[in-house]
Amino acid sequence: MGADVLTSHYWQMTFDPFSANTSFHFESDDYKNCVSRLNYLLTQKGFGLFTGLPGTGKTFTMRSFITGLNKNLYKVSYSAMSSLTTMDFYRSLAYSLDLEPAHKKVDMFRQIQQRIMVLSKDKKITPVFILDEAQYLNTNILNDLKILFNFDMDSFRPAAVIITGLPLLSNILIKQIHEALTQRIIVNYRFTGLTRSETEAYILSALNAACASASIFQPAAIEALFAGCDGSIRKLNGVISTALLIGEQKNLDSIDTDTVMLAMNERLAA
């Protein structure tokens, strides 16, 4: 039996809502704002840019969003292999479109464009490309993106291209060399992370979902969690999991500020 299961039992939770593979779902303002823009992007098609610090929910939001898409209407391609060479990038796109990549870049370019057009015009399916961790994409790939998704002399947009990454990505794209790509971005959203009120709402909602007592975390402990996690859901989950484990080891009735600080220090030392 895993430590997370034992801890859940101690705190009388039906499951661990703070684990990495939890089924618990919390719709923060970031989540709602991002989904709204993603829906708009699907109707307009073209490029969308989504940035944020690590752990603020970008990947979770994207995963949740694409899971709900109708597979008869959308064909999704997801790539987080941002350190690829230009040729590997083209091959990755070709494979995602169920194509056998040609040997030359120019032929792969034509294959990909033709496939996108067939999906869009003939099959009425919108291709959706998600390029995650895009701050690592090399300049040649970024330059090719605007050409690869240029159809009918830029008068037709058959696909949605979702570009996600750290805030550094925005700084990269404002450079003059990428101006042509930046001008094609019709949606630009930056994740800000959980606010103070959302941090409390997230914790209480998670406990409620696991049928656990809302008093597990003392009010001051929630304040300390917000102050120490910088709005990062991933960091918050990690500290909470460690705090619950420490609380179990010490036979505590609730998590206080001292326990939160011990959890934070333990994770820093790991």
C-alpha positions as CSV (number, residue, x, y, z in Angstrom):
1,M,0.0,0.0,0.0
2,G,1.5,3.4,-1.1
3,A,2.2,6.3,1.3
4,D,-0.4,8.4,-0.4
5,V,-3.1,5.7,0.3
6,L,-2.0,5.5,4.0
7,T,-2.1,9.2,4.3
8,S,-5.5,9.4,2.8
9,H,-6.7,6.8,5.2
10,Y,-5.3,8.7,8.2
11,W,-7.0,12.0,7.2
12,Q,-10.2,10.1,6.3
13,M,-10.1,11.0,2.6
14,T,-11.7,8.7,0.1
15,F,-8.8,9.4,-2.3
16,D,-5.9,11.8,-2.5
17,P,-7.1,14.9,-4.3
18,F,-3.6,16.4,-4.2
19,S,-1.7,13.7,-6.0
20,A,-0.4,14.0,-9.6
21,N,-2.9,11.5,-11.0
22,T,-5.9,12.8,-9.1
23,S,-9.4,12.8,-10.7
24,F,-10.1,16.1,-8.8
25,H,-10.8,19.0,-11.1
26,F,-10.8,22.7,-10.1
27,E,-11.8,25.4,-12.5
28,S,-9.7,28.5,-11.6
29,D,-10.0,31.8,-13.2
30,D,-7.0,30.9,-15.4
31,Y,-8.7,27.7,-16.5
32,K,-12.0,29.5,-17.4
33,N,-10.2,32.4,-19.1
34,C,-8.0,30.0,-21.1
35,V,-10.8,27.7,-22.1
36,S,-12.9,30.7,-23.3
37,R,-10.0,31.8,-25.5
38,L,-9.3,28.3,-26.8
39,N,-13.0,28.0,-27.9
40,Y,-12.6,31.3,-29.7
41,L,-9.5,30.1,-31.3
42,L,-11.2,27.0,-32.6
43,T,-13.9,29.1,-34.3
44,Q,-11.5,31.7,-35.8
45,K,-8.5,29.3,-36.3
46,G,-5.0,30.6,-36.6
47,F,-2.3,31.0,-33.9
48,G,-2.9,31.3,-30.1
49,L,-0.2,32.0,-27.5
50,F,-0.6,30.8,-23.9
51,T,2.2,31.4,-21.4
52,G,2.7,31.1,-17.7
53,L,5.2,30.1,-15.0
54,P,5.7,26.4,-14.2
55,G,2.8,24.7,-12.4
56,T,0.2,27.3,-13.1
57,G,-2.0,24.9,-15.0
58,K,-1.2,25.3,-18.7
59,T,-0.7,21.7,-19.5
60,F,-3.6,20.5,-17.3
61,T,-5.9,23.0,-19.0
62,M,-4.8,22.0,-22.5
63,R,-5.2,18.3,-21.7
64,S,-8.6,18.8,-20.2
65,F,-9.7,21.0,-23.1
66,I,-8.7,18.6,-25.9
67,T,-10.2,15.6,-24.0
68,G,-13.6,17.2,-24.5
69,L,-13.2,17.8,-28.2
70,N,-15.4,15.9,-30.6
71,K,-13.0,13.5,-32.5
72,N,-15.3,13.7,-35.5
73,L,-14.7,17.4,-35.8
74,Y,-11.2,17.9,-34.6
75,K,-7.9,16.1,-35.1
76,V,-5.4,17.0,-32.3
77,S,-1.7,16.9,-32.5
78,Y,0.3,17.4,-29.3
79,S,4.1,17.9,-29.2
80,A,6.3,18.7,-26.2
81,M,9.5,17.8,-28.0
82,S,10.6,21.4,-28.5
83,S,14.3,20.6,-28.9
84,L,13.7,18.9,-32.2
85,T,15.6,19.8,-35.3
86,T,13.6,21.4,-38.1
87,M,13.5,18.1,-40.0
88,D,12.4,16.2,-36.9
89,F,9.7,18.8,-36.3
90,Y,8.3,18.3,-39.8
91,R,8.4,14.5,-39.4
92,S,6.5,14.8,-36.1
93,L,3.8,16.9,-37.7
94,A,3.6,14.4,-40.6
95,Y,3.2,11.5,-38.2
96,S,0.5,13.3,-36.2
97,L,-1.4,13.7,-39.4
98,D,-1.1,9.9,-40.2
99,L,1.4,10.6,-43.0
100,E,4.5,8.7,-43.9
101,P,7.1,11.5,-44.0
102,A,8.9,12.2,-47.3
103,H,12.7,12.3,-47.3
104,K,13.0,16.0,-48.2
105,K,11.7,19.0,-46.2
106,V,10.1,20.5,-49.2
107,D,8.1,17.3,-49.9
108,M,7.1,17.1,-46.2
109,F,6.0,20.7,-46.3
110,R,3.7,19.9,-49.3
111,Q,2.4,16.7,-47.6
112,I,1.4,18.5,-44.4
113,Q,-0.3,21.4,-46.2
114,Q,-2.2,19.0,-48.5
115,R,-3.3,16.9,-45.6
116,I,-4.5,19.9,-43.6
117,M,-6.5,21.1,-46.6
118,V,-8.1,17.7,-47.1
119,L,-9.1,17.5,-43.5
120,S,-10.5,21.0,-43.4
121,K,-12.3,21.2,-46.8
122,D,-13.2,17.7,-47.7
123,K,-13.7,16.0,-44.3
124,K,-14.8,19.2,-42.4
125,I,-12.3,18.3,-39.6
126,T,-10.3,21.1,-38.0
127,P,-6.6,20.1,-37.3
128,V,-5.5,21.4,-33.9
129,F,-1.7,21.6,-33.2
130,I,-0.5,22.0,-29.7
131,L,3.2,23.0,-29.4
132,D,4.1,22.7,-25.7
133,E,7.3,24.1,-24.1
134,A,7.7,26.2,-27.2
135,Q,10.3,28.5,-25.6
136,Y,12.8,25.9,-26.7
137,L,11.8,25.8,-30.4
138,N,14.7,27.0,-32.5
139,T,14.5,30.0,-34.7
140,N,14.2,28.0,-38.0
141,I,11.1,26.2,-36.7
142,L,9.5,29.4,-35.5
143,N,10.2,31.0,-38.9
144,D,8.7,28.0,-40.7
145,L,5.5,28.0,-38.7
146,K,4.2,31.2,-40.3
147,I,4.9,29.7,-43.8
148,L,3.7,26.2,-43.1
149,F,0.3,27.5,-42.0
150,N,0.0,30.1,-44.8
151,F,-2.9,29.0,-47.1
152,D,-4.3,30.7,-50.2
153,M,-1.9,33.7,-49.7
154,D,-2.9,34.0,-46.0
155,S,-6.6,34.3,-46.9
156,F,-7.7,31.0,-45.4
157,R,-7.1,29.5,-41.9
158,P,-7.9,25.8,-41.9
159,A,-6.1,24.9,-38.6
160,A,-5.7,26.1,-35.0
161,V,-2.1,26.3,-33.7
162,I,-1.8,26.5,-29.9
163,I,1.7,27.6,-28.8
164,T,2.4,27.2,-25.0
165,G,5.4,27.9,-22.9
166,L,7.1,29.9,-20.1
167,P,6.8,33.7,-20.1
168,L,10.2,33.7,-21.8
169,L,8.4,32.6,-25.0
170,S,6.7,36.0,-25.2
171,N,10.1,37.8,-24.9
172,I,11.4,35.6,-27.8
173,L,8.4,36.3,-30.0
174,I,8.6,40.1,-29.7
175,K,11.9,40.1,-31.4
176,Q,11.8,41.6,-34.9
177,I,12.8,38.4,-36.6
178,H,9.5,36.9,-35.4
179,E,7.2,39.9,-36.1
180,A,5.5,38.1,-39.0
181,L,4.5,35.2,-36.7
182,T,3.5,37.5,-33.8
183,Q,1.2,39.4,-36.1
184,R,-0.7,36.2,-36.8
185,I,-1.4,35.5,-33.1
186,I,-5.1,36.2,-32.6
187,V,-5.2,35.0,-28.9
188,N,-2.6,35.8,-26.3
189,Y,-3.2,34.7,-22.7
190,R,-0.8,34.5,-19.7
191,F,-1.6,32.3,-16.7
192,T,-1.3,34.2,-13.4
193,G,-1.7,31.3,-11.0
194,L,-4.0,30.9,-8.0
195,T,-5.0,33.9,-6.1
196,R,-5.4,33.9,-2.3
197,S,-9.1,33.3,-2.4
198,E,-8.6,30.6,-5.1
199,T,-6.0,28.9,-3.0
200,E,-8.4,28.4,-0.2
201,A,-11.2,27.5,-2.6
202,Y,-9.0,24.9,-4.2
203,I,-8.0,23.3,-0.9
204,L,-11.5,23.2,0.5
205,S,-13.0,21.9,-2.8
206,A,-10.3,19.2,-3.0
207,L,-11.1,18.1,0.6
208,N,-14.8,18.1,-0.1
209,A,-14.3,16.0,-3.2
210,A,-12.5,13.5,-1.1
211,C,-15.2,13.6,1.6
212,A,-12.7,14.9,4.1
213,S,-13.1,17.5,6.9
214,A,-12.7,21.1,5.9
215,S,-10.9,21.8,9.2
216,I,-7.8,19.7,8.2
217,F,-6.0,22.9,7.4
218,Q,-6.0,25.7,9.9
219,P,-6.7,29.2,8.4
220,A,-3.2,30.3,9.1
221,A,-1.8,27.2,7.4
222,I,-3.8,28.1,4.2
223,E,-2.3,31.6,4.4
224,A,1.2,30.1,4.6
225,L,0.5,27.8,1.7
226,F,-0.6,30.7,-0.5
227,A,2.4,32.8,0.5
228,G,4.9,30.0,-0.1
229,C,3.6,28.5,-3.4
230,D,3.5,31.6,-5.7
231,G,0.2,30.6,-7.3
232,S,1.6,27.3,-8.6
233,I,-0.9,24.5,-8.3
234,R,1.9,21.9,-8.8
235,K,3.9,23.4,-5.9
236,L,0.9,23.7,-3.8
237,N,-0.1,20.0,-4.3
238,G,3.5,19.0,-3.4
239,V,3.7,21.0,-0.2
240,I,0.2,19.9,0.9
241,S,1.1,16.2,0.3
242,T,4.2,16.5,2.3
243,A,2.4,18.4,5.1
244,L,-0.3,15.7,5.3
245,L,2.4,13.1,5.6
246,I,4.2,15.0,8.4
247,G,0.9,15.5,10.1
248,E,0.2,11.8,10.0
249,Q,3.7,11.0,11.4
250,K,3.1,13.4,14.2
251,N,-0.4,12.2,14.9
252,L,-1.8,15.8,14.4
253,D,-5.5,16.6,14.3
254,S,-4.9,19.4,11.8
255,I,-2.2,21.1,9.7
256,D,-0.8,24.3,11.2
257,T,1.7,26.8,10.0
258,D,4.6,25.1,11.5
259,T,3.8,21.9,9.6
260,V,3.5,23.8,6.4
261,M,6.9,25.4,6.9
262,L,8.4,22.0,7.7
263,A,6.9,20.6,4.5
264,M,8.3,23.5,2.5
265,N,11.7,23.1,3.9
266,E,11.7,19.4,3.3
267,R,10.7,19.8,-0.4
268,L,13.5,22.5,-0.8
269,A,16.0,20.1,0.6
270,A,14.9,17.2,-1.6
